[in-house]
Amino acid sequence: MKKIIMVGTDLHGQGGIASVVCTYQKAGVFEKNNIQYIASHVAGSALKKCLVFLCAWLKFFAYCCLGKVSILHLKMASYGSFMRKYAFFVVARVFGIKTVVHLHGGEFDLFYRERSNSIQKMMIRDILSHADFFVALSNQWQLKLHKMCASANVVTIYNPIIVPKQISKQRAANLLIFLGNVSESKGTFDLIRAMPDVIKLNPSVQLKIGGTGEIETARQLAVDLKVDAHVEFLGWVVGEDKERLLNSATLLLLPSYNEGLPMSILEAMAHGLPVIASDVGGIPEALACCVADCIVKPGDVIDLANKINHLLADDALRGQIARKLQQTVAEKFDVEVVANELTQLYNRLLEVQ
């Protein structure tokens, strides 16, 4: 029996792609659609990464030779991720296999415009123009992809989230959290720069940063700005520790410069946790019900601090926002809703085989 082969990063690793795929797995999407997952990337040394990629590619090639593949579904980001997935895409085209390319990279337009050579740009246009479906995480990303290649068959499917069965109604008064890679592009440093103005009006405020990356640089910035007593670095947060944070925090903050559709925002929304984030990628669509209170421009530290202070001061407004965000999750991002859209896409490809 033929299978849908999904290719992406190691599911035990960090990042949005692994989180999305695990969400599909937990919801039974793999069993329903006869999906087999192949990890083409893993954290570790260059040698380990090369061996994992080679083994994954050879496995897929063998499946193609044996006629066991109905659809190839690529979970793709930018840079090395694109190059690895293109190698699978070429094999699928040679064997006449239907392809779904699912873009997760928040910097893919930057990668295309400024960080790709002429050959890479040609490869990007090739995969855009020849994939049977190219999946974007938001309508904004759909427009960006069409600018790269007008003939691309792009559809929007949002990232899924499993709504928790129990949500805490008791939250800390002044607990801010950040979940993601600690870096300039994620807005982590802007968030720390906003803390002096937040502390002036909220002397007991605490910022807990969950993630890996440029932690020492961020810690030094907190010391330089004399806010280090209010900032705690937790490292990568998963499982019950993440659940406790999402259930106890006052606000989740993600003032990024580039995004697809961050899982941390969807997780916060599902937990009834108000969010302040940048107007990039799919974020404005996720937070469409509360743009005035929850959206900032990337790099606008003053507005970020003002919006944090505004929401910290208004319990009723936070409650109103939380209810709206939970309703949005139920309507647009619940895994059952999104999984149905993905299954319909698969069925459209299988019907024409």
VENZI-V873711 format. One record per pair of residues at least 12 apart in sequence whose ideal C-beta (glycine too) atoms are under 8 Angstrom apart, sorted by the first residue. I is the first residue (numbers start at 1). J is the second residue. D is the distance in whole Angstrom. If there is no record, write none. Layout:
i = <I | I>
j = <J | J>
d = <D | D>
//
This chain:
i = <1 | 1 | 2 | 2 | 2 | 2 | 2 | 3 | 3 | 3 | 3 | 3 | 3 | 3 | 4 | 4 | 4 | 4 | 4 | 4 | 4 | 4 | 4 | 4 | 5 | 5 | 5 | 5 | 5 | 5 | 5 | 5 | 5 | 6 | 6 | 6 | 6 | 6 | 6 | 6 | 6 | 7 | 7 | 7 | 7 | 7 | 7 | 7 | 7 | 7 | 7 | 7 | 7 | 8 | 8 | 8 | 8 | 8 | 8 | 8 | 8 | 9 | 9 | 9 | 9 | 9 | 9 | 10 | 10 | 10 | 10 | 10 | 11 | 11 | 11 | 13 | 13 | 13 | 14 | 14 | 14 | 16 | 16 | 16 | 16 | 16 | 17 | 17 | 17 | 19 | 20 | 20 | 20 | 20 | 20 | 21 | 21 | 23 | 23 | 23 | 23 | 23 | 24 | 24 | 24 | 24 | 25 | 26 | 26 | 27 | 27 | 27 | 27 | 27 | 29 | 29 | 29 | 29 | 32 | 32 | 33 | 33 | 33 | 35 | 38 | 38 | 38 | 39 | 39 | 40 | 40 | 40 | 40 | 40 | 40 | 40 | 41 | 41 | 41 | 41 | 53 | 53 | 57 | 57 | 57 | 60 | 60 | 60 | 61 | 64 | 64 | 64 | 64 | 64 | 69 | 69 | 69 | 70 | 70 | 70 | 70 | 70 | 71 | 71 | 71 | 71 | 71 | 71 | 71 | 72 | 72 | 72 | 72 | 72 | 72 | 72 | 73 | 73 | 73 | 74 | 74 | 74 | 74 | 74 | 74 | 75 | 75 | 76 | 76 | 76 | 76 | 76 | 77 | 77 | 77 | 77 | 78 | 78 | 78 | 78 | 78 | 78 | 79 | 79 | 79 | 81 | 82 | 82 | 82 | 82 | 82 | 82 | 83 | 85 | 85 | 86 | 86 | 89 | 89 | 89 | 93 | 98 | 98 | 98 | 98 | 98 | 99 | 99 | 99 | 99 | 100 | 100 | 100 | 100 | 100 | 100 | 100 | 100 | 101 | 101 | 101 | 101 | 101 | 102 | 102 | 103 | 103 | 103 | 103 | 103 | 103 | 103 | 104 | 104 | 105 | 106 | 106 | 106 | 106 | 106 | 106 | 107 | 107 | 108 | 109 | 109 | 110 | 112 | 112 | 124 | 124 | 125 | 125 | 128 | 128 | 128 | 128 | 128 | 129 | 129 | 129 | 131 | 131 | 132 | 132 | 133 | 133 | 133 | 133 | 133 | 134 | 134 | 134 | 134 | 135 | 135 | 135 | 135 | 135 | 136 | 136 | 136 | 136 | 137 | 137 | 137 | 137 | 137 | 137 | 137 | 137 | 138 | 138 | 138 | 138 | 138 | 138 | 138 | 139 | 139 | 139 | 140 | 140 | 140 | 140 | 141 | 141 | 141 | 141 | 142 | 142 | 142 | 155 | 157 | 157 | 157 | 157 | 158 | 158 | 158 | 158 | 158 | 158 | 158 | 159 | 159 | 159 | 159 | 159 | 159 | 159 | 160 | 160 | 160 | 160 | 160 | 160 | 161 | 161 | 161 | 161 | 161 | 161 | 161 | 161 | 161 | 162 | 162 | 162 | 163 | 163 | 163 | 163 | 164 | 164 | 164 | 167 | 167 | 167 | 168 | 168 | 168 | 170 | 171 | 171 | 171 | 171 | 171 | 172 | 172 | 172 | 173 | 173 | 173 | 174 | 174 | 174 | 174 | 174 | 174 | 175 | 175 | 175 | 175 | 175 | 175 | 175 | 176 | 176 | 176 | 176 | 176 | 176 | 176 | 176 | 176 | 176 | 176 | 177 | 177 | 177 | 177 | 177 | 177 | 177 | 177 | 177 | 177 | 178 | 178 | 178 | 178 | 178 | 178 | 178 | 178 | 178 | 179 | 179 | 179 | 179 | 179 | 179 | 179 | 179 | 179 | 180 | 180 | 180 | 180 | 180 | 180 | 181 | 181 | 181 | 182 | 182 | 182 | 182 | 182 | 182 | 182 | 182 | 183 | 183 | 184 | 184 | 185 | 185 | 185 | 186 | 186 | 186 | 186 | 186 | 187 | 187 | 187 | 187 | 187 | 187 | 187 | 188 | 188 | 188 | 188 | 188 | 189 | 189 | 189 | 190 | 190 | 190 | 190 | 190 | 191 | 191 | 191 | 191 | 191 | 192 | 192 | 192 | 192 | 192 | 192 | 192 | 193 | 193 | 193 | 194 | 194 | 194 | 194 | 194 | 195 | 195 | 195 | 195 | 195 | 195 | 195 | 196 | 196 | 196 | 197 | 197 | 197 | 197 | 198 | 198 | 198 | 198 | 199 | 199 | 201 | 201 | 201 | 202 | 202 | 205 | 205 | 206 | 206 | 206 | 207 | 207 | 207 | 207 | 208 | 208 | 208 | 208 | 209 | 209 | 209 | 209 | 210 | 210 | 210 | 210 | 210 | 210 | 211 | 211 | 211 | 211 | 212 | 212 | 215 | 215 | 218 | 219 | 219 | 242 | 246 | 246 | 246 | 246 | 247 | 249 | 250 | 250 | 250 | 250 | 251 | 251 | 251 | 251 | 251 | 251 | 251 | 251 | 252 | 252 | 252 | 252 | 252 | 252 | 252 | 253 | 253 | 253 | 253 | 253 | 254 | 254 | 254 | 254 | 254 | 255 | 255 | 255 | 255 | 255 | 255 | 256 | 256 | 256 | 256 | 256 | 256 | 257 | 257 | 257 | 257 | 258 | 258 | 259 | 259 | 259 | 259 | 259 | 260 | 260 | 261 | 261 | 261 | 261 | 261 | 262 | 262 | 262 | 265 | 265 | 265 | 265 | 266 | 266 | 266 | 268 | 269 | 269 | 269 | 269 | 269 | 269 | 270 | 270 | 270 | 272 | 272 | 272 | 272 | 273 | 273 | 274 | 274 | 274 | 274 | 274 | 274 | 274 | 275 | 275 | 275 | 276 | 276 | 276 | 276 | 276 | 276 | 276 | 277 | 277 | 277 | 278 | 278 | 278 | 278 | 279 | 279 | 279 | 279 | 279 | 280 | 283 | 286 | 286 | 286 | 287 | 288 | 289 | 289 | 289 | 289 | 289 | 290 | 290 | 290 | 293 | 293 | 293 | 293 | 293 | 294 | 294>
j = <34 | 68 | 34 | 67 | 68 | 69 | 70 | 34 | 35 | 36 | 63 | 68 | 69 | 70 | 33 | 34 | 35 | 36 | 69 | 70 | 71 | 72 | 73 | 346 | 35 | 36 | 38 | 60 | 63 | 69 | 71 | 72 | 73 | 21 | 35 | 36 | 37 | 38 | 73 | 74 | 75 | 37 | 38 | 39 | 40 | 56 | 60 | 72 | 73 | 74 | 75 | 85 | 88 | 21 | 37 | 39 | 40 | 41 | 74 | 75 | 76 | 39 | 40 | 41 | 42 | 75 | 81 | 39 | 41 | 42 | 43 | 52 | 25 | 37 | 39 | 41 | 42 | 43 | 43 | 212 | 236 | 104 | 159 | 260 | 262 | 263 | 75 | 77 | 104 | 263 | 75 | 104 | 159 | 160 | 263 | 37 | 75 | 159 | 160 | 161 | 162 | 335 | 160 | 335 | 339 | 342 | 37 | 162 | 335 | 160 | 162 | 335 | 336 | 339 | 335 | 339 | 342 | 343 | 339 | 343 | 342 | 343 | 346 | 73 | 56 | 59 | 60 | 52 | 56 | 52 | 53 | 56 | 57 | 84 | 85 | 88 | 53 | 80 | 81 | 84 | 84 | 87 | 87 | 88 | 91 | 72 | 88 | 91 | 91 | 91 | 92 | 94 | 95 | 97 | 92 | 95 | 97 | 97 | 98 | 349 | 350 | 353 | 97 | 98 | 99 | 100 | 346 | 349 | 350 | 88 | 89 | 92 | 97 | 98 | 99 | 100 | 99 | 100 | 102 | 88 | 89 | 99 | 100 | 101 | 102 | 102 | 104 | 101 | 102 | 103 | 104 | 105 | 103 | 104 | 105 | 108 | 105 | 107 | 108 | 110 | 111 | 115 | 105 | 111 | 115 | 105 | 105 | 108 | 111 | 120 | 123 | 124 | 120 | 101 | 127 | 123 | 127 | 101 | 127 | 131 | 130 | 132 | 349 | 350 | 352 | 353 | 130 | 131 | 132 | 133 | 131 | 132 | 133 | 134 | 135 | 345 | 346 | 349 | 127 | 131 | 133 | 134 | 135 | 135 | 157 | 134 | 135 | 136 | 137 | 141 | 145 | 260 | 137 | 260 | 260 | 256 | 258 | 259 | 260 | 280 | 281 | 185 | 258 | 144 | 144 | 148 | 258 | 124 | 148 | 148 | 149 | 148 | 149 | 145 | 148 | 149 | 151 | 152 | 149 | 151 | 152 | 152 | 153 | 153 | 349 | 153 | 154 | 155 | 345 | 349 | 152 | 153 | 154 | 155 | 154 | 155 | 156 | 157 | 345 | 154 | 155 | 156 | 157 | 156 | 157 | 158 | 159 | 260 | 261 | 281 | 282 | 156 | 158 | 260 | 261 | 281 | 282 | 285 | 156 | 282 | 285 | 281 | 282 | 284 | 285 | 156 | 260 | 281 | 282 | 154 | 155 | 156 | 345 | 338 | 341 | 342 | 345 | 261 | 282 | 285 | 286 | 332 | 333 | 338 | 260 | 261 | 263 | 266 | 282 | 333 | 338 | 333 | 334 | 335 | 337 | 338 | 339 | 263 | 266 | 267 | 269 | 270 | 329 | 333 | 334 | 335 | 270 | 334 | 335 | 270 | 329 | 330 | 334 | 243 | 270 | 271 | 247 | 271 | 272 | 247 | 248 | 271 | 248 | 247 | 248 | 249 | 250 | 273 | 248 | 249 | 250 | 204 | 250 | 312 | 202 | 204 | 205 | 206 | 250 | 312 | 205 | 206 | 208 | 248 | 249 | 250 | 251 | 198 | 205 | 206 | 207 | 208 | 249 | 250 | 251 | 252 | 253 | 308 | 207 | 208 | 209 | 210 | 245 | 246 | 249 | 251 | 252 | 253 | 191 | 207 | 208 | 209 | 210 | 211 | 252 | 253 | 254 | 210 | 211 | 237 | 242 | 245 | 252 | 254 | 264 | 267 | 210 | 211 | 254 | 256 | 262 | 264 | 211 | 212 | 213 | 209 | 211 | 212 | 213 | 214 | 215 | 218 | 233 | 213 | 214 | 214 | 257 | 256 | 257 | 258 | 211 | 213 | 254 | 256 | 257 | 254 | 255 | 256 | 257 | 278 | 298 | 299 | 209 | 211 | 213 | 214 | 218 | 217 | 218 | 221 | 255 | 298 | 299 | 301 | 304 | 207 | 209 | 253 | 255 | 304 | 207 | 218 | 221 | 222 | 225 | 227 | 231 | 221 | 225 | 301 | 301 | 302 | 304 | 305 | 308 | 207 | 222 | 225 | 227 | 230 | 231 | 305 | 225 | 226 | 227 | 302 | 305 | 306 | 309 | 305 | 308 | 309 | 312 | 227 | 230 | 309 | 312 | 313 | 309 | 312 | 230 | 312 | 230 | 231 | 232 | 230 | 231 | 232 | 253 | 232 | 234 | 245 | 249 | 231 | 232 | 233 | 234 | 234 | 235 | 236 | 237 | 242 | 245 | 234 | 235 | 236 | 237 | 235 | 236 | 233 | 235 | 233 | 231 | 233 | 267 | 267 | 268 | 271 | 273 | 271 | 273 | 274 | 311 | 312 | 318 | 273 | 274 | 275 | 276 | 308 | 311 | 312 | 318 | 264 | 265 | 268 | 273 | 274 | 275 | 276 | 275 | 276 | 277 | 304 | 308 | 275 | 276 | 277 | 278 | 283 | 276 | 277 | 278 | 296 | 298 | 304 | 277 | 278 | 280 | 281 | 283 | 298 | 278 | 280 | 298 | 299 | 280 | 281 | 278 | 280 | 281 | 282 | 283 | 281 | 282 | 281 | 282 | 283 | 285 | 286 | 277 | 281 | 283 | 277 | 283 | 286 | 287 | 286 | 329 | 333 | 325 | 286 | 325 | 326 | 328 | 329 | 333 | 326 | 329 | 333 | 322 | 323 | 325 | 326 | 322 | 325 | 290 | 294 | 311 | 318 | 321 | 322 | 325 | 287 | 294 | 325 | 294 | 295 | 296 | 304 | 307 | 308 | 311 | 294 | 295 | 296 | 295 | 296 | 297 | 298 | 291 | 295 | 296 | 297 | 298 | 298 | 295 | 328 | 332 | 333 | 325 | 328 | 321 | 324 | 325 | 327 | 328 | 321 | 324 | 325 | 307 | 310 | 311 | 317 | 321 | 307 | 321>
d = <7 | 8 | 8 | 7 | 6 | 6 | 4 | 5 | 7 | 5 | 8 | 6 | 7 | 6 | 6 | 6 | 5 | 7 | 8 | 6 | 5 | 8 | 6 | 6 | 8 | 6 | 6 | 6 | 6 | 5 | 7 | 5 | 7 | 7 | 5 | 7 | 5 | 7 | 4 | 8 | 7 | 8 | 5 | 8 | 5 | 7 | 7 | 7 | 7 | 5 | 7 | 7 | 5 | 6 | 7 | 7 | 7 | 8 | 7 | 3 | 8 | 6 | 7 | 4 | 7 | 7 | 8 | 5 | 6 | 4 | 7 | 8 | 8 | 7 | 7 | 8 | 7 | 5 | 8 | 7 | 6 | 6 | 7 | 7 | 7 | 5 | 5 | 7 | 5 | 5 | 8 | 7 | 5 | 7 | 7 | 7 | 7 | 8 | 5 | 7 | 6 | 6 | 7 | 7 | 7 | 8 | 8 | 6 | 8 | 7 | 6 | 4 | 7 | 6 | 8 | 5 | 7 | 7 | 8 | 7 | 8 | 6 | 6 | 7 | 5 | 6 | 6 | 7 | 6 | 7 | 5 | 4 | 7 | 5 | 7 | 7 | 7 | 8 | 7 | 6 | 6 | 8 | 6 | 7 | 8 | 8 | 6 | 6 | 6 | 6 | 7 | 8 | 4 | 7 | 8 | 7 | 5 | 8 | 7 | 8 | 6 | 7 | 7 | 5 | 7 | 6 | 6 | 6 | 7 | 6 | 7 | 4 | 5 | 7 | 5 | 7 | 8 | 4 | 6 | 6 | 6 | 7 | 7 | 5 | 6 | 5 | 6 | 6 | 6 | 6 | 7 | 7 | 8 | 5 | 3 | 7 | 4 | 5 | 5 | 8 | 4 | 8 | 8 | 6 | 7 | 7 | 8 | 8 | 7 | 8 | 8 | 7 | 8 | 7 | 8 | 6 | 6 | 7 | 6 | 7 | 7 | 5 | 4 | 8 | 8 | 7 | 8 | 5 | 5 | 8 | 7 | 7 | 5 | 8 | 6 | 7 | 8 | 7 | 6 | 4 | 7 | 5 | 7 | 4 | 8 | 7 | 7 | 6 | 7 | 7 | 7 | 7 | 7 | 5 | 7 | 7 | 4 | 4 | 5 | 7 | 6 | 7 | 5 | 8 | 5 | 7 | 7 | 5 | 6 | 7 | 8 | 7 | 5 | 6 | 6 | 4 | 8 | 4 | 5 | 5 | 6 | 7 | 7 | 7 | 6 | 6 | 8 | 6 | 6 | 7 | 5 | 6 | 5 | 7 | 8 | 6 | 8 | 5 | 8 | 5 | 7 | 5 | 8 | 7 | 7 | 6 | 6 | 4 | 4 | 7 | 5 | 6 | 7 | 7 | 6 | 6 | 3 | 5 | 5 | 8 | 6 | 6 | 6 | 7 | 7 | 8 | 7 | 6 | 7 | 5 | 8 | 5 | 7 | 6 | 5 | 6 | 7 | 6 | 7 | 8 | 8 | 6 | 5 | 6 | 8 | 5 | 6 | 6 | 8 | 7 | 7 | 6 | 7 | 4 | 8 | 4 | 6 | 7 | 4 | 6 | 8 | 5 | 6 | 5 | 7 | 6 | 8 | 8 | 5 | 5 | 6 | 7 | 6 | 8 | 6 | 6 | 7 | 6 | 5 | 4 | 7 | 8 | 8 | 8 | 6 | 7 | 6 | 8 | 5 | 7 | 6 | 7 | 7 | 8 | 5 | 5 | 4 | 7 | 6 | 6 | 8 | 6 | 7 | 6 | 5 | 5 | 8 | 8 | 7 | 7 | 5 | 7 | 7 | 6 | 5 | 8 | 6 | 7 | 8 | 5 | 8 | 7 | 5 | 8 | 4 | 7 | 5 | 7 | 6 | 7 | 7 | 5 | 7 | 7 | 7 | 5 | 7 | 5 | 6 | 6 | 7 | 8 | 7 | 8 | 4 | 8 | 8 | 5 | 6 | 8 | 7 | 6 | 5 | 7 | 4 | 6 | 5 | 7 | 4 | 5 | 5 | 5 | 8 | 5 | 6 | 8 | 7 | 7 | 5 | 6 | 8 | 8 | 7 | 5 | 8 | 7 | 3 | 5 | 6 | 6 | 7 | 8 | 7 | 8 | 8 | 8 | 6 | 8 | 6 | 6 | 5 | 8 | 6 | 5 | 6 | 7 | 8 | 6 | 6 | 7 | 8 | 6 | 5 | 5 | 7 | 7 | 6 | 7 | 7 | 5 | 5 | 8 | 5 | 4 | 7 | 6 | 7 | 7 | 4 | 6 | 7 | 8 | 6 | 8 | 6 | 7 | 4 | 8 | 7 | 5 | 5 | 6 | 8 | 6 | 6 | 5 | 8 | 7 | 7 | 5 | 6 | 7 | 6 | 8 | 7 | 6 | 5 | 7 | 8 | 5 | 6 | 7 | 8 | 7 | 7 | 5 | 6 | 5 | 7 | 7 | 4 | 7 | 7 | 8 | 8 | 6 | 7 | 6 | 5 | 5 | 8 | 7 | 8 | 6 | 8 | 6 | 6 | 4 | 6 | 6 | 6 | 8 | 8 | 7 | 7 | 7 | 5 | 7 | 6 | 7 | 6 | 7 | 8 | 7 | 7 | 4 | 5 | 7 | 5 | 8 | 8 | 5 | 7 | 8 | 7 | 7 | 8 | 4 | 7 | 8 | 7 | 7 | 5 | 6 | 7 | 5 | 7 | 5 | 6 | 8 | 8 | 7 | 7 | 7 | 4 | 7 | 6 | 7 | 7 | 5 | 3 | 7 | 6 | 5 | 6 | 6 | 4 | 7 | 8 | 7 | 8 | 8 | 7 | 6 | 6 | 6 | 8 | 7 | 7 | 5 | 8 | 7 | 4 | 7 | 6 | 5 | 7 | 7 | 5 | 8 | 4 | 7 | 7 | 5 | 7 | 8 | 8 | 7 | 6 | 5 | 5 | 6 | 7 | 6 | 6 | 7 | 5 | 8 | 6 | 7 | 5 | 6 | 7 | 7 | 7 | 7 | 7 | 6 | 7 | 5 | 8 | 5 | 7 | 6 | 8 | 6 | 7 | 7 | 8 | 7 | 7 | 7 | 8 | 4 | 7 | 8 | 6 | 5 | 6 | 7 | 7 | 7 | 7 | 7 | 6 | 7 | 7>
//
